């Protein structure tokens, strides 16, 4: 998993501006039929089976299943059509899987 510096900085700025008591985010992979969908939550603490990645001070909490699902994925911050958020690109090795300028 590659979580960009800009994505971490944007989330940390949001946490700071809103005065949230959060340590980071949790990403959860959910299988729906044959597809994997990702859910992202604000997180206060590490769970016993979590693996924690730190990007620019942002803690990213993942369980084993999610870590495996995010292998070779890039997560970056984007703004399109007035909406801001995180985007998970299918493959770090193939930028053609995405039409967004991410770096």
C-alpha positions in Angstrom: 0.0 0.0 0.0 1.2 3.5 -0.9 -0.6 6.2 1.1 0.6 9.6 -0.3 2.0 12.3 1.9 -0.6 14.8 0.6 -3.4 12.4 1.7 -1.9 12.2 5.2 -1.4 15.9 5.4 -5.0 16.7 4.3 -6.5 14.3 6.9 -4.2 15.6 9.7 -5.3 19.2 8.8 -8.9 18.2 8.9 -8.5 16.5 12.3 -6.7 19.6 13.6 -9.2 22.1 12.2 -12.3 20.2 13.5 -10.6 19.6 16.9 -11.2 15.9 16.7 -9.8 13.5 19.3 -8.6 11.0 16.8 -5.3 9.3 16.3 -5.8 8.3 12.7 -8.0 6.3 10.3 -9.1 2.7 10.0 -9.5 1.2 6.5 -11.6 -1.9 6.2 -11.9 -4.1 3.2 -15.4 -5.5 2.7 -16.2 -8.2 0.1 -19.5 -7.7 -1.7 -20.2 -10.4 -4.2 -16.9 -10.6 -6.3 -15.8 -7.0 -5.5 -13.9 -5.5 -2.7 -15.1 -2.2 -1.3 -13.3 -0.1 1.3 -14.7 1.7 4.3 -12.7 4.4 6.0 -13.4 5.5 9.7 -11.8 7.9 12.1 -10.0 5.8 14.8 -9.0 6.5 18.3 -7.1 3.4 19.2 -5.3 0.3 17.9 -7.0 -3.1 18.1 -5.1 -6.2 19.2 -4.7 -7.6 15.6 -4.1 -4.3 13.8 -1.0 -3.5 11.8 -0.3 0.2 12.0 1.3 2.3 9.3 2.4 5.9 10.0 2.5 8.4 7.1 3.6 11.9 8.1 2.2 11.4 11.6 -1.1 10.0 10.5 -1.8 6.5 11.9 -3.4 4.1 9.5 -5.0 1.1 11.2 -5.4 -2.1 9.1 -6.5 -5.7 9.9 -4.9 -8.6 8.2 -7.6 -9.0 5.5 -7.5 -5.3 4.6 -3.7 -5.2 4.5 -3.7 -8.0 2.0 -6.5 -6.4 -0.1 -4.5 -3.1 -0.2 -1.3 -4.7 -1.5 -0.3 -2.8 -4.6 -2.9 -0.1 -4.1 -2.3 3.6 -4.0 -4.4 5.9 -1.7 -4.3 9.6 -2.4 -6.3 12.7 -1.8 -8.2 14.3 -4.6 -10.7 17.1 -5.4 -13.0 16.6 -8.3 -16.1 18.5 -9.2 -16.1 20.3 -5.8 -15.8 17.1 -3.8 -12.8 16.2 -1.7 -11.7 12.9 -0.4 -9.5 9.8 -0.6 -9.3 7.7 -3.7 -7.9 4.1 -3.8 -6.3 3.3 -7.1 -6.5 -0.3 -8.3 -2.7 -0.7 -8.9 0.4 1.3 -8.0 2.1 -0.3 -10.9 -0.5 0.8 -13.5 -1.5 4.5 -13.4 -3.7 3.9 -16.4 -6.3 2.4 -14.0 -7.1 5.9 -13.0 -8.0 9.1 -14.7 -7.1 11.4 -11.8 -3.8 13.3 -11.6 -2.4 12.2 -8.2 1.2 13.4 -8.2 
